[in-house]
Amino acid sequence: MIYTLPFIAALVGWFTNFLAVKMLFHPKEKVKIGFLEIQGIFPKRQNVLAQRLGTIVSRELLSFKDIEERFTSRDNLQPVLDIVELKIKDYLDHKFPVHYPLLATFVSANIKDKFAEQAMLEIEDAMPEAIESYVRKMESSFDIEKIVKDKVTKFSSDKLEDIVHAILKKEFKFIEIVGAVLGFMIGLIQVAMVLLAG
């Protein structure tokens, strides 16, 4: 009978940690037991969690400065400039002769190329400033912190649980296993102590 102690302790350790993980989310609504009010930590503190997530996302993860830097970086700007250049050349080759047929007869292919080249230099020079101005305008009317806070606050308890589980599923399983392993080790120590005492 004494040799079953490690296995019983492992089961108790696993169940204790399993229950602790479950109690992060359950009960979803407040339950009164005498003078005690019991509710899962995440449902109970959902508003606080929403506020903190909003603050973290807006300050640490996604700032308008980051957005501006990404938009104005050469790698991200080049595909846009390529499209603009194609549009300018398409206009000069196809639409310009239709809209201005008389003028088009005096404009050579060389002049068109020079015009397209000069226009692209001006656009390339103006683009970062235009993006910066647009991002600043967005920043004044687009509150990332509030958007995240409102979204998380409106999550149902089930959705919140699903999201946290999707992120921390392996960690929760690890906590349960650690409980079982620690329980088993404590059980072994108890067996050793009993055998040494006997």
Residue frames as a rotation matrix with the C-alpha (Angstrom) as fourth column:
MET 1
0.566 0.824 0.000 0.00
0.824 -0.566 0.000 0.00
0.000 0.000 -1.000 0.00
ILE 2
0.404 -0.470 -0.785 2.85
0.266 -0.761 0.592 2.40
-0.875 -0.447 -0.182 0.86
TYR 3
-0.613 -0.733 0.295 4.31
0.451 -0.017 0.892 2.09
-0.649 0.680 0.341 -2.64
THR 4
0.005 0.695 0.719 1.16
0.983 -0.136 0.126 3.54
0.185 0.706 -0.684 -4.15
LEU 5
0.320 0.119 -0.940 1.87
0.605 -0.790 0.106 6.87
-0.729 -0.602 -0.325 -2.37
PRO 6
-0.683 -0.628 -0.372 3.93
0.134 -0.609 0.782 8.38
-0.718 0.485 0.500 -5.25
PHE 7
-0.798 0.418 0.434 1.15
0.528 0.136 0.838 7.60
0.291 0.898 -0.329 -7.74
ILE 8
0.259 0.899 -0.353 -1.57
0.965 -0.223 0.138 8.99
0.045 -0.377 -0.925 -5.48
ALA 9
0.070 -0.327 -0.942 0.54
0.416 -0.849 0.325 12.11
-0.907 -0.415 0.076 -4.86
ALA 10
-0.909 -0.397 0.124 1.15
0.245 -0.272 0.930 12.45
-0.336 0.877 0.345 -8.62
LEU 11
-0.352 0.872 0.339 -2.59
0.826 0.119 0.551 12.24
0.441 0.474 -0.762 -9.26
VAL 12
0.442 0.486 -0.754 -3.31
0.823 -0.554 0.125 14.81
-0.357 -0.676 -0.645 -6.55
GLY 13
-0.353 -0.688 -0.634 -0.55
0.279 -0.724 0.631 17.12
-0.893 0.047 0.448 -7.90
TRP 14
-0.904 0.058 0.423 -1.90
0.419 -0.069 0.905 16.86
0.082 0.996 0.038 -11.45
PHE 15
-0.013 0.998 0.057 -5.53
0.922 -0.010 0.386 17.39
0.386 0.057 -0.921 -10.36
THR 16
0.223 0.035 -0.974 -4.61
0.698 -0.703 0.135 20.40
-0.681 -0.710 -0.181 -8.19
ASN 17
-0.677 -0.566 -0.471 -2.87
0.066 -0.684 0.727 22.14
-0.733 0.461 0.500 -11.08
PHE 18
-0.754 0.506 0.419 -5.59
0.582 0.218 0.783 21.10
0.305 0.834 -0.459 -13.54
LEU 19
0.246 0.882 -0.402 -8.16
0.969 -0.214 0.124 22.64
0.024 -0.420 -0.907 -11.21
ALA 20
-0.075 -0.369 -0.926 -6.06
0.432 -0.849 0.304 25.80
-0.899 -0.377 0.223 -10.79
VAL 21
-0.960 -0.270 0.071 -5.92
0.159 -0.324 0.933 26.26
-0.229 0.907 0.354 -14.58
LYS 22
-0.382 0.899 0.213 -9.68
0.794 0.202 0.573 25.68
0.472 0.388 -0.791 -14.87
MET 23
0.297 0.524 -0.798 -10.32
0.897 -0.441 0.045 28.24
-0.328 -0.729 -0.601 -12.14
LEU 24
-0.787 -0.528 -0.320 -8.61
0.336 -0.801 0.495 30.89
-0.518 0.282 0.808 -14.24
PHE 25
-0.900 0.435 -0.034 -11.78
-0.212 -0.367 0.906 30.84
0.381 0.822 0.423 -16.38
HIS 26
-0.026 0.921 -0.388 -14.47
0.140 0.387 0.911 29.19
0.990 -0.030 -0.139 -14.24
PRO 27
0.009 0.934 0.357 -16.96
0.879 0.163 -0.448 29.90
-0.477 0.318 -0.820 -12.86
LYS 28
-0.546 -0.214 0.810 -17.69
0.726 -0.603 0.331 32.50
0.418 0.769 0.484 -15.53
GLU 29
0.199 0.659 0.726 -20.38
-0.098 -0.723 0.683 34.18
0.975 -0.207 -0.079 -13.46
LYS 30
-0.585 -0.394 0.709 -20.08
-0.690 -0.216 -0.690 35.03
0.425 -0.893 -0.145 -9.75
VAL 31
0.127 0.570 -0.812 -21.09
0.201 0.787 0.584 32.17
0.971 -0.237 -0.014 -7.47
LYS 32
-0.028 -0.067 0.997 -21.93
-0.851 -0.521 -0.059 32.85
0.524 -0.851 -0.043 -3.83
ILE 33
0.103 0.011 -0.995 -20.94
0.404 0.913 0.052 30.28
0.909 -0.407 0.090 -1.23
GLY 34
0.261 0.089 -0.961 -21.89
0.958 -0.149 0.246 31.71
-0.122 -0.985 -0.124 2.13
PHE 35
0.635 -0.102 -0.766 -19.91
0.113 -0.968 0.223 34.92
-0.764 -0.228 -0.603 2.51
LEU 36
-0.437 -0.897 0.066 -17.56
0.119 0.015 0.993 34.02
-0.892 0.441 0.100 -0.34
GLU 37
0.742 0.526 -0.415 -17.97
-0.360 -0.210 -0.909 35.13
-0.565 0.824 0.034 -3.94
ILE 38
-0.188 -0.811 0.554 -16.12
0.173 0.528 0.832 32.92
-0.967 0.252 0.041 -6.42
GLN 39
0.910 0.370 -0.189 -15.44
-0.129 -0.181 -0.975 33.75
-0.395 0.911 -0.117 -10.05
GLY 40
0.497 -0.744 0.446 -12.73
0.864 0.473 -0.174 32.83
-0.081 0.472 0.878 -12.56
ILE 41
-0.113 -0.657 -0.745 -9.82
0.526 -0.676 0.516 35.27
-0.843 -0.334 0.422 -12.62
PHE 42
-0.895 -0.289 0.340 -10.10
0.430 -0.358 0.829 36.13
-0.117 0.888 0.445 -16.32
PRO 43
-0.090 0.918 0.386 -13.89
0.756 -0.189 0.626 36.76
0.648 0.348 -0.678 -16.37
LYS 44
0.516 0.293 -0.805 -13.62
0.825 -0.422 0.376 38.72
-0.229 -0.858 -0.459 -13.11
ARG 45
0.076 -0.621 -0.780 -10.78
0.202 -0.757 0.622 40.94
-0.976 -0.205 0.068 -14.34
GLN 46
0.127 0.031 0.991 -11.68
0.962 0.240 -0.131 41.13
-0.242 0.970 0.001 -18.04
ASN 47
0.935 0.270 0.231 -12.00
0.319 -0.923 -0.213 44.94
0.156 0.273 -0.949 -17.98
VAL 48
0.614 -0.782 -0.104 -8.58
-0.367 -0.400 0.840 45.33
-0.698 -0.478 -0.533 -16.32
LEU 49
-0.071 -0.616 0.785 -7.08
0.498 0.660 0.563 42.85
-0.864 0.431 0.260 -18.80
ALA 50
0.505 0.361 0.784 -8.64
0.863 -0.218 -0.456 44.78
0.006 0.907 -0.422 -21.71
GLN 51
0.988 -0.131 -0.075 -7.23
-0.120 -0.983 0.137 48.08
-0.092 -0.126 -0.988 -20.45
ARG 52
0.300 -0.944 0.141 -3.73
-0.298 0.047 0.953 46.66
-0.906 -0.328 -0.267 -19.95
LEU 53
0.009 -0.249 0.969 -3.73
0.772 0.618 0.151 44.90
-0.636 0.746 0.198 -23.32
GLY 54
0.817 0.369 0.443 -4.79
0.567 -0.655 -0.500 48.14
0.106 0.659 -0.744 -24.99
THR 55
0.825 -0.549 -0.135 -1.96
-0.423 -0.757 0.497 50.01
-0.376 -0.353 -0.857 -23.30
ILE 56
0.047 -0.847 0.529 0.65
0.028 0.530 0.847 47.34
-0.998 -0.025 0.049 -24.16
VAL 57
0.231 0.095 0.968 -0.43
0.900 0.356 -0.250 47.08
-0.369 0.929 -0.004 -27.81
SER 58
0.908 0.230 0.351 -0.48
0.367 -0.840 -0.398 50.86
0.203 0.491 -0.847 -28.36
ARG 59
0.783 -0.620 0.054 2.79
-0.568 -0.676 0.470 51.59
-0.255 -0.398 -0.881 -26.53
GLU 60
-0.021 -0.862 0.506 4.92
-0.509 0.445 0.737 48.52
-0.861 -0.242 -0.448 -27.05
LEU 61
-0.199 -0.021 0.980 3.60
0.459 0.882 0.112 46.52
-0.866 0.472 -0.165 -30.01
LEU 62
-0.139 0.264 0.954 1.99
0.982 -0.085 0.167 48.82
0.126 0.961 -0.247 -32.55
SER 63
-0.052 0.064 -0.997 2.70
0.392 -0.917 -0.079 52.54
-0.918 -0.395 0.022 -32.47
PHE 64
0.908 0.418 0.026 2.01
0.210 -0.401 -0.892 55.01
-0.363 0.815 -0.451 -35.26
LYS 65
0.324 -0.886 -0.333 5.75
-0.807 -0.442 0.391 55.70
-0.494 0.142 -0.858 -35.37
ASP 66
-0.433 -0.440 0.787 6.28
-0.060 0.885 0.462 52.02
-0.899 0.153 -0.410 -36.28
ILE 67
0.420 0.696 0.582 3.58
0.610 0.259 -0.749 52.23
-0.672 0.670 -0.315 -38.96
GLU 68
0.877 -0.116 -0.467 5.17
-0.332 -0.848 -0.413 55.35
-0.348 0.517 -0.782 -40.43
GLU 69
-0.081 -0.996 0.023 8.64
-0.749 0.076 0.658 53.77
-0.657 0.036 -0.753 -40.48
ARG 70
-0.291 0.043 0.956 7.30
0.332 0.942 0.059 50.63
-0.897 0.334 -0.288 -42.18
PHE 71
0.686 0.679 0.261 5.37
0.498 -0.178 -0.849 52.60
-0.530 0.713 -0.460 -44.82
THR 72
0.873 -0.345 -0.344 8.27
-0.458 -0.821 -0.341 54.91
-0.165 0.456 -0.875 -45.64
SER 73
0.065 -0.878 0.474 10.99
-0.187 0.456 0.870 52.24
-0.980 -0.146 -0.135 -45.73
ARG 74
-0.407 -0.326 -0.853 12.52
-0.849 -0.211 0.485 51.75
-0.338 0.921 -0.191 -49.17
ASP 75
-0.993 -0.018 0.121 11.52
0.016 0.961 0.276 48.06
-0.121 0.276 -0.954 -49.37
ASN 76
-0.326 0.945 0.013 7.84
0.696 0.250 -0.673 48.82
-0.640 -0.211 -0.739 -48.72
LEU 77
0.136 0.346 -0.928 7.76
-0.221 -0.903 -0.369 52.02
-0.966 0.255 -0.047 -50.76
GLN 78
-0.741 -0.594 -0.313 9.32
-0.411 0.033 0.911 50.59
-0.531 0.804 -0.268 -53.91
PRO 79
-0.698 0.522 0.490 6.35
0.677 0.704 0.214 48.38
-0.234 0.481 -0.845 -55.01
VAL 80
0.343 0.826 -0.447 4.05
0.594 -0.560 -0.578 51.44
-0.728 -0.067 -0.683 -54.72
LEU 81
0.002 -0.448 -0.894 6.46
-0.444 -0.801 0.401 53.56
-0.896 0.396 -0.201 -56.75
ASP 82
-0.899 -0.330 0.287 6.65
0.048 0.578 0.815 50.81
-0.434 0.746 -0.504 -59.40
ILE 83
-0.188 0.925 0.330 2.86
0.915 0.287 -0.284 50.85
-0.358 0.248 -0.900 -59.76
VAL 84
0.468 0.317 -0.825 2.80
0.157 -0.948 -0.275 54.67
-0.870 0.000 -0.494 -60.01
GLU 85
-0.457 -0.746 -0.486 5.51
-0.429 -0.294 0.854 54.56
-0.779 0.598 -0.186 -62.68
LEU 86
-0.805 0.226 0.549 3.54
0.523 0.708 0.476 52.02
-0.281 0.670 -0.688 -64.72
LYS 87
0.227 0.963 -0.143 0.41
0.811 -0.268 -0.520 54.20
-0.539 0.001 -0.842 -64.43
ILE 88
0.218 -0.232 -0.948 2.30
-0.240 -0.954 0.178 57.30
-0.946 0.189 -0.264 -65.63
LYS 89
-0.795 -0.597 -0.111 3.78
-0.280 0.199 0.939 55.44
-0.538 0.777 -0.325 -68.60
ASP 90
-0.526 0.696 0.489 0.41
0.797 0.604 -0.003 53.90
-0.298 0.388 -0.872 -69.45
TYR 91
0.429 0.686 -0.588 -1.18
0.447 -0.726 -0.522 57.36
-0.785 -0.039 -0.618 -69.39
LEU 92
-0.064 -0.553 -0.830 1.52
-0.491 -0.707 0.509 58.88
-0.869 0.440 -0.227 -71.61
ASP 93
-0.915 -0.379 0.139 1.40
-0.105 0.556 0.825 55.99
-0.389 0.740 -0.548 -74.11
HIS 94
-0.688 0.687 0.235 -2.38
0.715 0.583 0.387 55.44
0.128 0.434 -0.892 -74.34
LYS 95
0.220 0.889 -0.401 -4.56
0.928 -0.318 -0.195 58.10
-0.301 -0.329 -0.895 -72.70
PHE 96
-0.184 -0.384 -0.905 -2.53
0.161 -0.920 0.357 61.23
-0.970 -0.080 0.231 -73.43
PRO 97
-0.980 -0.196 0.035 -2.78
0.062 -0.134 0.989 60.76
-0.189 0.971 0.144 -77.26
VAL 98
-0.367 0.920 0.142 -6.56
0.884 0.297 0.360 60.21
0.289 0.258 -0.922 -76.94
HIS 99
0.384 0.532 -0.755 -7.17
0.799 -0.600 -0.017 63.31
-0.462 -0.597 -0.656 -74.78
TYR 100
0.435 -0.328 -0.838 -4.67
-0.305 -0.930 0.206 65.56
-0.847 0.166 -0.505 -76.55
PRO 101
0.622 -0.155 0.767 -4.22
0.616 0.702 -0.358 64.17
-0.483 0.695 0.532 -80.09
LEU 102
0.879 -0.280 0.385 -2.76
0.120 -0.652 -0.748 67.34
0.461 0.704 -0.540 -81.60
LEU 103
0.571 -0.669 0.477 -0.27
-0.821 -0.449 0.353 67.88
-0.022 -0.593 -0.805 -78.75
ALA 104
0.585 -0.294 0.756 0.68
-0.117 0.892 0.437 64.18
-0.803 -0.344 0.487 -78.79
THR 105
0.886 -0.242 0.396 2.00
0.454 0.278 -0.846 64.51
0.095 0.929 0.357 -82.34
PHE 106
0.560 -0.685 0.465 4.69
-0.368 -0.709 -0.602 66.93
0.742 0.166 -0.650 -81.10
VAL 107
0.410 -0.377 0.830 5.69
-0.872 0.103 0.478 64.85
-0.266 -0.920 -0.287 -78.05
SER 108
0.059 -0.499 -0.865 8.34
-0.644 0.643 -0.414 62.27
0.763 0.581 -0.283 -78.90
ALA 109
0.702 0.135 -0.700 8.99
0.268 0.859 0.435 59.01
0.660 -0.493 0.567 -77.04
ASN 110
-0.331 -0.923 -0.196 12.17
0.667 -0.082 -0.741 60.58
0.667 -0.376 0.643 -75.64
ILE 111
-0.594 0.195 0.780 10.23
-0.439 -0.892 -0.111 63.52
0.674 -0.409 0.615 -74.17
LYS 112
0.543 0.835 -0.092 7.68
-0.440 0.376 0.816 61.12
0.715 -0.403 0.571 -72.66
ASP 113
0.386 -0.483 -0.786 10.48
0.648 0.749 -0.142 59.13
0.657 -0.455 0.601 -71.01
LYS 114
-0.691 -0.682 0.241 12.08
0.350 -0.607 -0.714 62.30
0.633 -0.408 0.658 -69.61
PHE 115
-0.208 0.717 0.665 8.71
-0.673 -0.598 0.435 63.53
0.710 -0.357 0.607 -68.31
ALA 116
0.716 0.479 -0.508 7.99
-0.056 0.765 0.642 60.13
0.696 -0.431 0.574 -66.66
GLU 117
-0.023 -0.842 -0.539 11.48
0.753 0.340 -0.563 60.09
0.657 -0.419 0.627 -65.13
GLN 118
-0.769 -0.265 0.582 11.14
-0.055 -0.879 -0.474 63.65
0.637 -0.397 0.661 -63.75
ALA 119
0.168 0.929 0.328 7.61
-0.658 -0.142 0.740 62.95
0.734 -0.340 0.587 -62.44
MET 120
0.622 0.027 -0.782 8.86
0.345 0.888 0.305 59.83
0.703 -0.460 0.543 -60.63
LEU 121
-0.493 -0.859 -0.142 11.69
0.587 -0.208 -0.782 61.78
0.642 -0.469 0.607 -58.97
GLU 122
-0.588 0.364 0.722 9.18
-0.529 -0.849 -0.004 64.34
0.612 -0.384 0.692 -57.68
ILE 123
0.514 0.844 -0.155 6.75
-0.480 0.433 0.763 61.64
0.711 -0.318 0.627 -56.49
GLU 124
0.290 -0.510 -0.810 9.54
0.603 0.754 -0.259 59.65
0.743 -0.413 0.526 -54.83
ASP 125
-0.756 -0.606 0.248 10.68
0.254 -0.621 -0.741 62.81
0.603 -0.497 0.624 -53.05
ALA 126
-0.445 0.673 0.591 7.15
-0.727 -0.657 0.201 63.75
0.523 -0.340 0.781 -51.91
MET 127
0.130 0.605 -0.785 5.92
-0.094 0.796 0.598 60.26
0.987 -0.004 0.161 -50.92
PRO 128
-0.469 -0.330 -0.819 7.53
0.711 0.409 -0.572 59.97
0.524 -0.851 0.043 -47.44
GLU 129
-0.994 0.102 0.036 6.23
-0.107 -0.851 -0.514 63.41
-0.022 -0.514 0.857 -46.44
ALA 130
-0.304 0.937 -0.170 2.74
-0.725 -0.112 0.680 62.57
0.618 0.330 0.713 -47.75
ILE 131
0.036 0.263 -0.964 2.73
0.301 0.917 0.261 59.27
0.953 -0.299 -0.046 -45.83
GLU 132
-0.789 -0.400 -0.467 3.96
0.562 -0.163 -0.811 60.98
0.248 -0.902 0.354 -42.67
SER 133
-0.832 0.527 0.174 1.18
-0.541 -0.840 -0.043 63.56
0.123 -0.130 0.984 -42.96
TYR 134
-0.014 0.856 -0.517 -1.43
-0.504 0.440 0.743 60.83
0.864 0.271 0.425 -43.52
VAL 135
-0.195 -0.142 -0.970 -0.19
0.591 0.773 -0.232 58.78
0.783 -0.619 -0.067 -40.54
ARG 136
-0.982 -0.166 -0.089 -0.27
0.174 -0.625 -0.761 61.87
0.071 -0.763 0.643 -38.29
LYS 137
-0.483 0.874 0.056 -3.87
-0.791 -0.462 0.402 62.50
0.377 0.150 0.914 -39.36
MET 138
0.113 0.477 -0.871 -4.75
-0.045 0.879 0.475 58.86
0.993 -0.014 0.121 -38.62
GLU 139
-0.626 -0.482 -0.613 -3.07
0.552 0.282 -0.785 59.07
0.551 -0.830 0.090 -35.21
SER 140
-0.943 0.258 0.211 -5.30
-0.331 -0.799 -0.501 61.96
0.039 -0.542 0.839 -34.14
SER 141
-0.093 0.994 -0.063 -8.49
-0.987 -0.083 0.139 60.09
0.133 0.075 0.988 -35.02
PHE 142
0.463 0.148 -0.874 -7.50
-0.290 0.957 0.008 56.46
0.837 0.249 0.486 -34.50
ASP 143
0.100 -0.362 0.927 -7.01
-0.991 -0.118 0.061 55.38
0.088 -0.925 -0.371 -30.86
ILE 144
-0.222 -0.278 -0.935 -5.36
-0.371 0.911 -0.183 51.92
0.902 0.306 -0.305 -30.92
GLU 145
-0.976 -0.202 0.079 -5.53
-0.136 0.286 -0.949 51.61
0.169 -0.937 -0.307 -27.11
LYS 146
-0.406 0.901 0.152 -9.28
-0.732 -0.222 -0.644 52.26
-0.546 -0.373 0.750 -27.05
ILE 147
0.167 0.457 -0.874 -9.99
-0.904 0.424 0.049 49.94
0.393 0.782 0.484 -30.00
VAL 148
-0.526 -0.439 -0.729 -8.14
-0.136 0.889 -0.437 47.02
0.840 -0.130 -0.527 -28.35
LYS 149
-0.962 0.170 0.214 -9.74
-0.220 -0.019 -0.975 47.75
-0.161 -0.985 0.056 -24.96
ASP 150
-0.153 0.979 -0.137 -13.27
-0.921 -0.192 -0.339 47.88
-0.358 0.075 0.931 -26.43
LYS 151
0.053 0.120 -0.991 -12.74
-0.710 0.703 0.047 44.69
0.702 0.701 0.123 -28.45
VAL 152
-0.736 -0.426 -0.526 -11.40
0.025 0.760 -0.650 42.65
0.677 -0.491 -0.549 -25.50
THR 153
-0.830 0.483 0.278 -14.10
-0.445 -0.273 -0.853 44.03
-0.336 -0.832 0.441 -23.16
LYS 154
0.050 0.932 -0.360 -16.81
-0.984 -0.016 -0.178 42.86
-0.172 0.363 0.916 -25.56
PHE 155
-0.593 -0.297 -0.748 -15.42
-0.475 0.880 0.027 39.33
0.650 0.371 -0.663 -25.86
SER 156
0.682 0.731 0.007 -17.68
-0.499 0.458 0.736 36.68
0.535 -0.505 0.677 -24.37
SER 157
0.353 -0.541 0.764 -16.14
-0.794 0.259 0.550 34.61
-0.495 -0.800 -0.338 -21.57
ASP 158
0.703 -0.044 0.710 -16.03
0.255 0.947 -0.195 31.62
-0.663 0.318 0.677 -23.94
LYS 159
0.873 -0.378 0.308 -14.19
0.229 -0.239 -0.944 33.59
0.431 0.894 -0.122 -26.63
LEU 160
0.500 -0.703 0.506 -11.71
-0.827 -0.561 0.038 34.96
0.257 -0.438 -0.861 -24.09
GLU 161
0.422 -0.299 0.856 -11.05
-0.441 0.757 0.482 31.44
-0.793 -0.580 0.188 -22.82
ASP 162
0.844 -0.063 0.533 -10.58
0.450 0.624 -0.639 30.14
-0.292 0.779 0.555 -26.39
ILE 163
0.784 -0.561 0.268 -8.09
-0.189 -0.626 -0.757 32.92
0.592 0.543 -0.596 -27.20
VAL 164
0.330 -0.672 0.663 -6.02
-0.940 -0.167 0.298 32.45
-0.090 -0.722 -0.687 -24.02
HIS 165
0.527 -0.085 0.846 -6.06
-0.122 0.977 0.174 28.66
-0.841 -0.195 0.504 -24.51
ALA 166
0.944 -0.167 0.284 -4.94
0.314 0.201 -0.928 29.05
0.098 0.965 0.242 -28.13
ILE 167
0.531 -0.774 0.345 -1.95
-0.551 -0.625 -0.553 31.11
0.644 0.104 -0.758 -26.95
LEU 168
-0.209 -0.638 0.741 -1.07
-0.968 0.025 -0.250 29.20
0.141 -0.770 -0.623 -23.76
LYS 169
0.749 0.603 -0.275 -2.32
-0.575 0.798 0.182 25.65
0.329 0.022 0.944 -24.42
LYS 170
0.296 -0.727 -0.619 1.15
0.214 0.683 -0.699 24.07
0.931 0.074 0.358 -24.15
GLU 171
-0.615 -0.547 0.568 2.00
-0.361 -0.445 -0.820 26.11
0.701 -0.709 0.077 -21.04
PHE 172
0.145 0.759 0.634 -1.22
-0.982 0.031 0.188 25.03
0.123 -0.650 0.750 -19.29
LYS 173
0.835 0.115 -0.538 -0.49
-0.170 0.984 -0.054 21.38
0.523 0.137 0.841 -20.13
PHE 174
-0.146 -0.978 -0.149 3.07
0.116 0.133 -0.984 21.85
0.982 -0.161 0.094 -18.82
ILE 175
-0.402 0.078 0.912 1.69
-0.822 -0.470 -0.322 23.23
0.404 -0.879 0.253 -15.51
GLU 176
0.673 0.721 0.162 -0.47
-0.730 0.614 0.300 20.10
0.116 -0.320 0.940 -15.13
ILE 177
0.629 -0.507 -0.589 2.48
0.170 0.829 -0.533 17.80
0.758 0.235 0.608 -15.87
VAL 178
-0.424 -0.798 0.428 4.70
-0.248 -0.352 -0.903 19.68
0.871 -0.489 -0.049 -13.42
GLY 179
0.065 0.557 0.828 2.02
-0.983 -0.108 0.150 19.15
0.173 -0.823 0.541 -10.75
ALA 180
0.925 0.296 -0.240 2.06
-0.287 0.955 0.073 15.40
0.251 0.002 0.968 -11.43
VAL 181
0.250 -0.924 -0.290 5.88
0.240 0.350 -0.906 15.19
0.938 0.156 0.309 -11.43
LEU 182
-0.470 -0.410 0.782 6.22
-0.576 -0.529 -0.623 17.20
0.669 -0.743 0.013 -8.19
GLY 183
0.434 0.727 0.532 3.48
-0.897 0.293 0.331 15.12
0.085 -0.621 0.780 -6.60
PHE 184
0.838 -0.166 -0.520 5.26
0.028 0.965 -0.262 11.91
0.545 0.205 0.813 -7.61
MET 185
-0.174 -0.983 0.053 8.58
0.079 -0.068 -0.995 13.15
0.982 -0.169 0.090 -6.19
ILE 186
-0.278 0.162 0.947 6.92
-0.891 -0.413 -0.191 14.16
0.360 -0.896 0.259 -2.90
GLY 187
0.789 0.614 0.020 5.33
-0.594 0.754 0.280 10.72
0.157 -0.233 0.960 -2.79
LEU 188
0.476 -0.705 -0.525 8.76
0.234 0.677 -0.697 9.09
0.848 0.209 0.487 -3.26
ILE 189
-0.487 -0.650 0.584 10.20
-0.356 -0.463 -0.812 11.21
0.798 -0.603 -0.007 -0.45
GLN 190
0.173 0.643 0.746 7.33
-0.976 0.011 0.218 10.14
0.132 -0.766 0.630 1.83
VAL 191
0.901 0.118 -0.417 7.94
-0.142 0.990 -0.025 6.47
0.409 0.082 0.909 1.00
ALA 192
0.028 -0.985 -0.173 11.67
0.205 0.175 -0.963 6.89
0.978 -0.008 0.207 1.68
MET 193
-0.421 -0.143 0.896 10.97
-0.716 -0.554 -0.425 8.62
0.557 -0.820 0.130 5.01
VAL 194
0.599 0.709 0.372 8.56
-0.798 0.489 0.352 5.86
0.068 -0.508 0.859 6.09
LEU 195
0.794 -0.327 -0.513 11.02
0.128 0.914 -0.385 3.12
0.594 0.240 0.768 5.09
LEU 196
-0.263 -0.945 0.193 13.92
0.016 -0.205 -0.979 4.83
0.965 -0.254 0.069 6.86
ALA 197
-0.187 0.277 0.943 11.83
-0.922 -0.380 -0.071 5.37
0.338 -0.883 0.326 9.99
GLY 198
0.841 0.536 0.072 10.78
-0.535 0.804 0.259 1.73
0.081 -0.257 0.963 9.96
